[in-house]
Amino acid sequence: MTDNKQLAKLEFVAFCIEQYKIATKQTGCEVEQLFRQRGVIDFLIDNYEVLHTQGEQAIMNEIEGYLKHHQQ
C-alpha cells in the first residue's frame, strides 16, 4: 500500500472518530477506545474503498450497524 493510500485511510478513520464523537457527545478518547475495543477501526480501514465514497450519515449508519452486530 502506498504512503498516500495509508494516509488517506488514517485521515478517514480520524474523520469517522470526529463525526461519531459529535453524534454521540463523547470525547475523542472515548470514541477511539470504543472503536479499538470493538474492531471499528479495522472495519473502517478494511472497507475504506466503499465507505469513503458515502455521505456522513451513511457512514454513521454503517458504524452503528457494525457496533450492534459486534457487541461485547
mmCIF file as gemmi writes it, N, C-alpha and C atoms, coordinates in Angstrom:
data_model
loop_
_atom_site.group_PDB
_atom_site.id
_atom_site.type_symbol
_atom_site.label_atom_id
_atom_site.label_alt_id
_atom_site.label_comp_id
_atom_site.label_asym_id
_atom_site.label_entity_id
_atom_site.label_seq_id
_atom_site.pdbx_PDB_ins_code
_atom_site.Cartn_x
_atom_site.Cartn_y
_atom_site.Cartn_z
_atom_site.occupancy
_atom_site.B_iso_or_equiv
_atom_site.pdbx_formal_charge
_atom_site.auth_seq_id
_atom_site.auth_asym_id
_atom_site.pdbx_PDB_model_num
ATOM 1 N N . MET Axp A 1 ? 0.854 -1.177 0 1 0 ? 1 A 1
ATOM 2 C CA . MET Axp A 1 ? 0 0 0 1 0 ? 1 A 1
ATOM 3 C C . MET Axp A 1 ? 0.898 1.238 0 1 0 ? 1 A 1
ATOM 4 N N . THR Axp A 2 ? 0.542 2.206 -0.796 1 0 ? 2 A 1
ATOM 5 C CA . THR Axp A 2 ? 1.346 3.424 -0.872 1 0 ? 2 A 1
ATOM 6 C C . THR Axp A 2 ? 1.154 4.271 0.377 1 0 ? 2 A 1
ATOM 7 N N . ASP Axp A 3 ? 2.12 5.141 0.624 1 0 ? 3 A 1
ATOM 8 C CA . ASP Axp A 3 ? 2.012 6.039 1.773 1 0 ? 3 A 1
ATOM 9 C C . ASP Axp A 3 ? 0.794 6.934 1.654 1 0 ? 3 A 1
ATOM 10 N N . ASN Axp A 4 ? 0.484 7.385 0.434 1 0 ? 4 A 1
ATOM 11 C CA . ASN Axp A 4 ? -0.683 8.237 0.236 1 0 ? 4 A 1
ATOM 12 C C . ASN Axp A 4 ? -1.966 7.504 0.572 1 0 ? 4 A 1
ATOM 13 N N . LYS Axp A 5 ? -2.044 6.232 0.207 1 0 ? 5 A 1
ATOM 14 C CA . LYS Axp A 5 ? -3.229 5.425 0.483 1 0 ? 5 A 1
ATOM 15 C C . LYS Axp A 5 ? -3.369 5.201 1.986 1 0 ? 5 A 1
ATOM 16 N N . GLN Axp A 6 ? -2.252 4.915 2.656 1 0 ? 6 A 1
ATOM 17 C CA . GLN Axp A 6 ? -2.275 4.738 4.106 1 0 ? 6 A 1
ATOM 18 C C . GLN Axp A 6 ? -2.72 6.018 4.793 1 0 ? 6 A 1
ATOM 19 N N . LEU Axp A 7 ? -2.187 7.129 4.349 1 0 ? 7 A 1
ATOM 20 C CA . LEU Axp A 7 ? -2.546 8.422 4.927 1 0 ? 7 A 1
ATOM 21 C C . LEU Axp A 7 ? -4.028 8.698 4.728 1 0 ? 7 A 1
ATOM 22 N N . ALA Axp A 8 ? -4.542 8.422 3.551 1 0 ? 8 A 1
ATOM 23 C CA . ALA Axp A 8 ? -5.963 8.642 3.269 1 0 ? 8 A 1
ATOM 24 C C . ALA Axp A 8 ? -6.832 7.801 4.199 1 0 ? 8 A 1
ATOM 25 N N . LYS Axp A 9 ? -6.431 6.559 4.436 1 0 ? 9 A 1
ATOM 26 C CA . LYS Axp A 9 ? -7.205 5.689 5.329 1 0 ? 9 A 1
ATOM 27 C C . LYS Axp A 9 ? -7.158 6.195 6.768 1 0 ? 9 A 1
ATOM 28 N N . LEU Axp A 10 ? -5.993 6.645 7.21 1 0 ? 10 A 1
ATOM 29 C CA . LEU Axp A 10 ? -5.875 7.18 8.567 1 0 ? 10 A 1
ATOM 30 C C . LEU Axp A 10 ? -6.685 8.463 8.731 1 0 ? 10 A 1
ATOM 31 N N . GLU Axp A 11 ? -6.673 9.308 7.715 1 0 ? 11 A 1
ATOM 32 C CA . GLU Axp A 11 ? -7.488 10.526 7.755 1 0 ? 11 A 1
ATOM 33 C C . GLU Axp A 11 ? -8.963 10.179 7.803 1 0 ? 11 A 1
ATOM 34 N N . PHE Axp A 12 ? -9.358 9.146 7.071 1 0 ? 12 A 1
ATOM 35 C CA . PHE Axp A 12 ? -10.752 8.711 7.083 1 0 ? 12 A 1
ATOM 36 C C . PHE Axp A 12 ? -11.152 8.207 8.472 1 0 ? 12 A 1
ATOM 37 N N . VAL Axp A 13 ? -10.291 7.421 9.097 1 0 ? 13 A 1
ATOM 38 C CA . VAL Axp A 13 ? -10.574 6.935 10.456 1 0 ? 13 A 1
ATOM 39 C C . VAL Axp A 13 ? -10.705 8.114 11.408 1 0 ? 13 A 1
ATOM 40 N N . ALA Axp A 14 ? -9.816 9.082 11.315 1 0 ? 14 A 1
ATOM 41 C CA . ALA Axp A 14 ? -9.89 10.273 12.173 1 0 ? 14 A 1
ATOM 42 C C . ALA Axp A 14 ? -11.195 11.031 11.938 1 0 ? 14 A 1
ATOM 43 N N . PHE Axp A 15 ? -11.588 11.16 10.679 1 0 ? 15 A 1
ATOM 44 C CA . PHE Axp A 15 ? -12.851 11.811 10.338 1 0 ? 15 A 1
ATOM 45 C C . PHE Axp A 15 ? -14.023 11.075 10.985 1 0 ? 15 A 1
ATOM 46 N N . CYS Axp A 16 ? -14.012 9.751 10.904 1 0 ? 16 A 1
ATOM 47 C CA . CYS Axp A 16 ? -15.105 8.95 11.465 1 0 ? 16 A 1
ATOM 48 C C . CYS Axp A 16 ? -15.156 9.081 12.988 1 0 ? 16 A 1
ATOM 49 N N . ILE Axp A 17 ? -14.004 9.091 13.624 1 0 ? 17 A 1
ATOM 50 C CA . ILE Axp A 17 ? -13.959 9.272 15.074 1 0 ? 17 A 1
ATOM 51 C C . ILE Axp A 17 ? -14.556 10.629 15.439 1 0 ? 17 A 1
ATOM 52 N N . GLU Axp A 18 ? -14.165 11.655 14.715 1 0 ? 18 A 1
ATOM 53 C CA . GLU Axp A 18 ? -14.671 13.003 14.992 1 0 ? 18 A 1
ATOM 54 C C . GLU Axp A 18 ? -16.187 13.085 14.792 1 0 ? 18 A 1
ATOM 55 N N . GLN Axp A 19 ? -16.675 12.531 13.71 1 0 ? 19 A 1
ATOM 56 C CA . GLN Axp A 19 ? -18.117 12.574 13.43 1 0 ? 19 A 1
ATOM 57 C C . GLN Axp A 19 ? -18.903 11.771 14.461 1 0 ? 19 A 1
ATOM 58 N N . TYR Axp A 20 ? -18.389 10.611 14.843 1 0 ? 20 A 1
ATOM 59 C CA . TYR Axp A 20 ? -19.071 9.785 15.841 1 0 ? 20 A 1
ATOM 60 C C . TYR Axp A 20 ? -19.048 10.482 17.202 1 0 ? 20 A 1
ATOM 61 N N . LYS Axp A 21 ? -17.945 11.149 17.499 1 0 ? 21 A 1
ATOM 62 C CA . LYS Axp A 21 ? -17.822 11.907 18.749 1 0 ? 21 A 1
ATOM 63 C C . LYS Axp A 21 ? -18.907 12.972 18.827 1 0 ? 21 A 1
ATOM 64 N N . ILE Axp A 22 ? -19.075 13.701 17.757 1 0 ? 22 A 1
ATOM 65 C CA . ILE Axp A 22 ? -20.089 14.753 17.715 1 0 ? 22 A 1
ATOM 66 C C . ILE Axp A 22 ? -21.487 14.156 17.837 1 0 ? 22 A 1
ATOM 67 N N . ALA Axp A 23 ? -21.736 13.088 17.088 1 0 ? 23 A 1
ATOM 68 C CA . ALA Axp A 23 ? -23.064 12.468 17.068 1 0 ? 23 A 1
ATOM 69 C C . ALA Axp A 23 ? -23.464 11.884 18.42 1 0 ? 23 A 1
ATOM 70 N N . THR Axp A 24 ? -22.468 11.369 19.165 1 0 ? 24 A 1
ATOM 71 C CA . THR Axp A 24 ? -22.78 10.698 20.424 1 0 ? 24 A 1
ATOM 72 C C . THR Axp A 24 ? -22.417 11.52 21.658 1 0 ? 24 A 1
ATOM 73 N N . LYS Axp A 25 ? -21.884 12.716 21.436 1 0 ? 25 A 1
ATOM 74 C CA . LYS Axp A 25 ? -21.495 13.614 22.527 1 0 ? 25 A 1
ATOM 75 C C . LYS Axp A 25 ? -20.507 12.949 23.492 1 0 ? 25 A 1
ATOM 76 N N . GLN Axp A 26 ? -19.552 12.227 22.918 1 0 ? 26 A 1
ATOM 77 C CA . GLN Axp A 26 ? -18.475 11.612 23.684 1 0 ? 26 A 1
ATOM 78 C C . GLN Axp A 26 ? -17.183 12.369 23.388 1 0 ? 26 A 1
ATOM 79 N N . THR Axp A 27 ? -16.146 12.052 24.159 1 0 ? 27 A 1
ATOM 80 C CA . THR Axp A 27 ? -14.847 12.642 23.862 1 0 ? 27 A 1
ATOM 81 C C . THR Axp A 27 ? -14.18 11.83 22.757 1 0 ? 27 A 1
ATOM 82 N N . GLY Axp A 28 ? -13.206 12.426 22.129 1 0 ? 28 A 1
ATOM 83 C CA . GLY Axp A 28 ? -12.449 11.715 21.107 1 0 ? 28 A 1
ATOM 84 C C . GLY Axp A 28 ? -11.758 10.486 21.681 1 0 ? 28 A 1
ATOM 85 N N . CYS Axp A 29 ? -11.248 10.603 22.902 1 0 ? 29 A 1
ATOM 86 C CA . CYS Axp A 29 ? -10.586 9.465 23.55 1 0 ? 29 A 1
ATOM 87 C C . CYS Axp A 29 ? -11.566 8.327 23.804 1 0 ? 29 A 1
ATOM 88 N N . GLU Axp A 30 ? -12.78 8.655 24.223 1 0 ? 30 A 1
ATOM 89 C CA . GLU Axp A 30 ? -13.791 7.62 24.462 1 0 ? 30 A 1
ATOM 90 C C . GLU Axp A 30 ? -14.141 6.892 23.167 1 0 ? 30 A 1
ATOM 91 N N . VAL Axp A 31 ? -14.315 7.644 22.103 1 0 ? 31 A 1
ATOM 92 C CA . VAL Axp A 31 ? -14.663 7.038 20.818 1 0 ? 31 A 1
ATOM 93 C C . VAL Axp A 31 ? -13.504 6.2 20.298 1 0 ? 31 A 1
ATOM 94 N N . GLU Axp A 32 ? -12.296 6.712 20.386 1 0 ? 32 A 1
ATOM 95 C CA . GLU Axp A 32 ? -11.126 5.968 19.916 1 0 ? 32 A 1
ATOM 96 C C . GLU Axp A 32 ? -10.993 4.654 20.675 1 0 ? 32 A 1
ATOM 97 N N . GLN Axp A 33 ? -11.212 4.697 21.974 1 0 ? 33 A 1
ATOM 98 C CA . GLN Axp A 33 ? -11.133 3.479 22.785 1 0 ? 33 A 1
ATOM 99 C C . GLN Axp A 33 ? -12.234 2.499 22.383 1 0 ? 33 A 1
ATOM 100 N N . LEU Axp A 34 ? -13.461 2.977 22.224 1 0 ? 34 A 1
ATOM 101 C CA . LEU Axp A 34 ? -14.569 2.134 21.791 1 0 ? 34 A 1
ATOM 102 C C . LEU Axp A 34 ? -14.271 1.503 20.444 1 0 ? 34 A 1
ATOM 103 N N . PHE Axp A 35 ? -13.818 2.31 19.497 1 0 ? 35 A 1
ATOM 104 C CA . PHE Axp A 35 ? -13.516 1.817 18.151 1 0 ? 35 A 1
ATOM 105 C C . PHE Axp A 35 ? -12.412 0.758 18.183 1 0 ? 35 A 1
ATOM 106 N N . ARG Axp A 36 ? -11.395 0.961 18.998 1 0 ? 36 A 1
ATOM 107 C CA . ARG Axp A 36 ? -10.308 -0.023 19.091 1 0 ? 36 A 1
ATOM 108 C C . ARG Axp A 36 ? -10.802 -1.33 19.72 1 0 ? 36 A 1
ATOM 109 N N . GLN Axp A 37 ? -11.54 -1.202 20.821 1 0 ? 37 A 1
ATOM 110 C CA . GLN Axp A 37 ? -12.009 -2.389 21.541 1 0 ? 37 A 1
ATOM 111 C C . GLN Axp A 37 ? -12.969 -3.227 20.7 1 0 ? 37 A 1
ATOM 112 N N . ARG Axp A 38 ? -13.779 -2.578 19.897 1 0 ? 38 A 1
ATOM 113 C CA . ARG Axp A 38 ? -14.828 -3.281 19.159 1 0 ? 38 A 1
ATOM 114 C C . ARG Axp A 38 ? -14.459 -3.576 17.712 1 0 ? 38 A 1
ATOM 115 N N . GLY Axp A 39 ? -13.261 -3.194 17.292 1 0 ? 39 A 1
ATOM 116 C CA . GLY Axp A 39 ? -12.799 -3.508 15.947 1 0 ? 39 A 1
ATOM 117 C C . GLY Axp A 39 ? -13.29 -2.574 14.861 1 0 ? 39 A 1
ATOM 118 N N . VAL Axp A 40 ? -13.825 -1.418 15.247 1 0 ? 40 A 1
ATOM 119 C CA . VAL Axp A 40 ? -14.366 -0.479 14.262 1 0 ? 40 A 1
ATOM 120 C C . VAL Axp A 40 ? -13.257 0.093 13.383 1 0 ? 40 A 1
ATOM 121 N N . ILE Axp A 41 ? -12.104 0.346 13.959 1 0 ? 41 A 1
ATOM 122 C CA . ILE Axp A 41 ? -11.003 0.919 13.175 1 0 ? 41 A 1
ATOM 123 C C . ILE Axp A 41 ? -10.609 -0.042 12.057 1 0 ? 41 A 1
ATOM 124 N N . ASP Axp A 42 ? -10.47 -1.316 12.386 1 0 ? 42 A 1
ATOM 125 C CA . ASP Axp A 42 ? -10.152 -2.308 11.349 1 0 ? 42 A 1
ATOM 126 C C . ASP Axp A 42 ? -11.26 -2.378 10.301 1 0 ? 42 A 1
ATOM 127 N N . PHE Axp A 43 ? -12.508 -2.323 10.759 1 0 ? 43 A 1
ATOM 128 C CA . PHE Axp A 43 ? -13.653 -2.333 9.842 1 0 ? 43 A 1
ATOM 129 C C . PHE Axp A 43 ? -13.582 -1.15 8.879 1 0 ? 43 A 1
ATOM 130 N N . LEU Axp A 44 ? -13.284 0.02 9.396 1 0 ? 44 A 1
ATOM 131 C CA . LEU Axp A 44 ? -13.21 1.219 8.555 1 0 ? 44 A 1
ATOM 132 C C . LEU Axp A 44 ? -12.069 1.12 7.543 1 0 ? 44 A 1
ATOM 133 N N . ILE Axp A 45 ? -10.925 0.636 7.996 1 0 ? 45 A 1
ATOM 134 C CA . ILE Axp A 45 ? -9.78 0.501 7.094 1 0 ? 45 A 1
ATOM 135 C C . ILE Axp A 45 ? -10.041 -0.569 6.038 1 0 ? 45 A 1
ATOM 136 N N . ASP Axp A 46 ? -10.576 -1.708 6.476 1 0 ? 46 A 1
ATOM 137 C CA . ASP Axp A 46 ? -10.846 -2.809 5.548 1 0 ? 46 A 1
ATOM 138 C C . ASP Axp A 46 ? -11.891 -2.448 4.495 1 0 ? 46 A 1
ATOM 139 N N . ASN Axp A 47 ? -12.818 -1.564 4.856 1 0 ? 47 A 1
ATOM 140 C CA . ASN Axp A 47 ? -13.909 -1.2 3.953 1 0 ? 47 A 1
ATOM 141 C C . ASN Axp A 47 ? -13.797 0.229 3.432 1 0 ? 47 A 1
ATOM 142 N N . TYR Axp A 48 ? -12.603 0.781 3.515 1 0 ? 48 A 1
ATOM 143 C CA . TYR Axp A 48 ? -12.357 2.168 3.11 1 0 ? 48 A 1
ATOM 144 C C . TYR Axp A 48 ? -12.844 2.459 1.697 1 0 ? 48 A 1
ATOM 145 N N . GLU Axp A 49 ? -12.532 1.574 0.76 1 0 ? 49 A 1
ATOM 146 C CA . GLU Axp A 49 ? -12.852 1.824 -0.654 1 0 ? 49 A 1
ATOM 147 C C . GLU Axp A 49 ? -14.333 2.128 -0.861 1 0 ? 49 A 1
ATOM 148 N N . VAL Axp A 50 ? -15.189 1.438 -0.139 1 0 ? 50 A 1
ATOM 149 C CA . VAL Axp A 50 ? -16.632 1.652 -0.281 1 0 ? 50 A 1
ATOM 150 C C . VAL Axp A 50 ? -17.105 2.785 0.628 1 0 ? 50 A 1
ATOM 151 N N . LEU Axp A 51 ? -16.679 2.753 1.887 1 0 ? 51 A 1
ATOM 152 C CA . LEU Axp A 51 ? -17.202 3.693 2.876 1 0 ? 51 A 1
ATOM 153 C C . LEU Axp A 51 ? -16.847 5.145 2.593 1 0 ? 51 A 1
ATOM 154 N N . HIS Axp A 52 ? -15.626 5.405 2.129 1 0 ? 52 A 1
ATOM 155 C CA . HIS Axp A 52 ? -15.221 6.805 1.97 1 0 ? 52 A 1
ATOM 156 C C . HIS Axp A 52 ? -15.984 7.51 0.851 1 0 ? 52 A 1
ATOM 157 N N . THR Axp A 53 ? -16.711 6.766 0.04 1 0 ? 53 A 1
ATOM 158 C CA . THR Axp A 53 ? -17.499 7.385 -1.024 1 0 ? 53 A 1
ATOM 159 C C . THR Axp A 53 ? -18.904 7.759 -0.555 1 0 ? 53 A 1
ATOM 160 N N . GLN Axp A 54 ? -19.26 7.357 0.672 1 0 ? 54 A 1
ATOM 161 C CA . GLN Axp A 54 ? -20.597 7.611 1.197 1 0 ? 54 A 1
ATOM 162 C C . GLN Axp A 54 ? -20.639 8.924 1.974 1 0 ? 54 A 1
ATOM 163 N N . GLY Axp A 55 ? -21.833 9.399 2.208 1 0 ? 55 A 1
ATOM 164 C CA . GLY Axp A 55 ? -22.023 10.606 2.998 1 0 ? 55 A 1
ATOM 165 C C . GLY Axp A 55 ? -21.875 10.328 4.484 1 0 ? 55 A 1
ATOM 166 N N . GLU Axp A 56 ? -21.785 11.393 5.262 1 0 ? 56 A 1
ATOM 167 C CA . GLU Axp A 56 ? -21.574 11.279 6.703 1 0 ? 56 A 1
ATOM 168 C C . GLU Axp A 56 ? -22.621 10.401 7.375 1 0 ? 56 A 1
ATOM 169 N N . GLN Axp A 57 ? -23.893 10.622 7.061 1 0 ? 57 A 1
ATOM 170 C CA . GLN Axp A 57 ? -24.956 9.864 7.723 1 0 ? 57 A 1
ATOM 171 C C . GLN Axp A 57 ? -24.886 8.387 7.37 1 0 ? 57 A 1
ATOM 172 N N . ALA Axp A 58 ? -24.598 8.084 6.134 1 0 ? 58 A 1
ATOM 173 C CA . ALA Axp A 58 ? -24.469 6.679 5.726 1 0 ? 58 A 1
ATOM 174 C C . ALA Axp A 58 ? -23.31 6.013 6.452 1 0 ? 58 A 1
ATOM 175 N N . ILE Axp A 59 ? -22.212 6.726 6.625 1 0 ? 59 A 1
ATOM 176 C CA . ILE Axp A 59 ? -21.057 6.179 7.343 1 0 ? 59 A 1
ATOM 177 C C . ILE Axp A 59 ? -21.42 5.948 8.806 1 0 ? 59 A 1
ATOM 178 N N . MET Axp A 60 ? -22.101 6.896 9.418 1 0 ? 60 A 1
ATOM 179 C CA . MET Axp A 60 ? -22.527 6.734 10.808 1 0 ? 60 A 1
ATOM 180 C C . MET Axp A 60 ? -23.461 5.539 10.942 1 0 ? 60 A 1
ATOM 181 N N . ASN Axp A 61 ? -24.355 5.352 9.981 1 0 ? 61 A 1
ATOM 182 C CA . ASN Axp A 61 ? -25.258 4.198 9.998 1 0 ? 61 A 1
ATOM 183 C C . ASN Axp A 61 ? -24.48 2.891 9.903 1 0 ? 61 A 1
ATOM 184 N N . GLU Axp A 62 ? -23.451 2.867 9.067 1 0 ? 62 A 1
ATOM 185 C CA . GLU Axp A 62 ? -22.612 1.671 8.94 1 0 ? 62 A 1
ATOM 186 C C . GLU Axp A 62 ? -21.892 1.371 10.25 1 0 ? 62 A 1
ATOM 187 N N . ILE Axp A 63 ? -21.377 2.404 10.89 1 0 ? 63 A 1
ATOM 188 C CA . ILE Axp A 63 ? -20.684 2.218 12.166 1 0 ? 63 A 1
ATOM 189 C C . ILE Axp A 63 ? -21.66 1.707 13.226 1 0 ? 63 A 1
ATOM 190 N N . GLU Axp A 64 ? -22.827 2.307 13.297 1 0 ? 64 A 1
ATOM 191 C CA . GLU Axp A 64 ? -23.841 1.865 14.265 1 0 ? 64 A 1
ATOM 192 C C . GLU Axp A 64 ? -24.226 0.41 14.011 1 0 ? 64 A 1
ATOM 193 N N . GLY Axp A 65 ? -24.429 0.061 12.752 1 0 ? 65 A 1
ATOM 194 C CA . GLY Axp A 65 ? -24.77 -1.314 12.407 1 0 ? 65 A 1
ATOM 195 C C . GLY Axp A 65 ? -23.662 -2.28 12.799 1 0 ? 65 A 1
ATOM 196 N N . TYR Axp A 66 ? -22.437 -1.886 12.541 1 0 ? 66 A 1
ATOM 197 C CA . TYR Axp A 66 ? -21.287 -2.716 12.908 1 0 ? 66 A 1
ATOM 198 C C . TYR Axp A 66 ? -21.247 -2.918 14.422 1 0 ? 66 A 1
ATOM 199 N N . LEU Axp A 67 ? -21.42 -1.837 15.173 1 0 ? 67 A 1
ATOM 200 C CA . LEU Axp A 67 ? -21.375 -1.934 16.63 1 0 ? 67 A 1
ATOM 201 C C . LEU Axp A 67 ? -22.498 -2.821 17.165 1 0 ? 67 A 1
ATOM 202 N N . LYS Axp A 68 ? -23.675 -2.738 16.583 1 0 ? 68 A 1
ATOM 203 C CA . LYS Axp A 68 ? -24.804 -3.579 17.035 1 0 ? 68 A 1
ATOM 204 C C . LYS Axp A 68 ? -24.523 -5.049 16.785 1 0 ? 68 A 1
ATOM 205 N N . HIS Axp A 69 ? -23.868 -5.365 15.684 1 0 ? 69 A 1
ATOM 206 C CA . HIS Axp A 69 ? -23.595 -6.754 15.344 1 0 ? 69 A 1
ATOM 207 C C . HIS Axp A 69 ? -22.313 -7.29 15.98 1 0 ? 69 A 1
ATOM 208 N N . HIS Axp A 70 ? -21.535 -6.425 16.585 1 0 ? 70 A 1
ATOM 209 C CA . HIS Axp A 70 ? -20.269 -6.829 17.2 1 0 ? 70 A 1
ATOM 210 C C . HIS Axp A 70 ? -20.215 -6.35 18.641 1 0 ? 70 A 1
ATOM 211 N N . GLN Axp A 71 ? -21.276 -6.641 19.38 1 0 ? 71 A 1
ATOM 212 C CA . GLN Axp A 71 ? -21.309 -6.263 20.794 1 0 ? 71 A 1
ATOM 213 C C . GLN Axp A 71 ? -20.42 -7.182 21.6 1 0 ? 71 A 1
ATOM 214 N N . GLN Axp A 72 ? -19.918 -6.653 22.7 1 0 ? 72 A 1
ATOM 215 C CA . GLN Axp A 72 ? -19.054 -7.471 23.571 1 0 ? 72 A 1
ATOM 216 C C . GLN Axp A 72 ? -19.894 -8.372 24.428 1 0 ? 72 A 1
